[in-house]
Amino acid sequence: MNTTQSLDALAKFTRQLKAPRETENGDVCFDSSVNYKSKSNSVTETLEVKICLTGYSANKVVLSSGKKITAKLMYLEFNPEFQDYTIAKNGSLIIKQSNSQKIGDYEVTIQER
């Protein structure tokens, strides 16, 4: 996967959102079911997700911290320069990274609620 393919997947996912909330600076937020899988863990939680569309953070995906999915244990910010973004058949956004320093290989599936 390359950055261009990840950006295309993010754009497609963003266009298909049914109930996005626009922030003051033009980013979008939405409620999502987030499934976070790593070698040692698999958890699902409902979280707010922000897709940054403007400025220095453009194209980043940011998860809010939850009870199970937290910054202490997992990555909450994703960038298509470092992770691969794809769209699943059901329309979910899938973010993958191999060999991360914090948790090794992981996959995050984001499905709008």
PyMOL commands that set and color helices and strands:
alter all, ss='L'
color gray80, all
select helices_A, chain A and resi 3-15
alter helices_A, ss='H'
color red, helices_A
select strands_A, chain A and resi 21-22+28-38+41-51+61-63+77-78+84-87+93-100+104-112
alter strands_A, ss='S'
color yellow, strands_A
deselect
rebuild
show_as cartoon
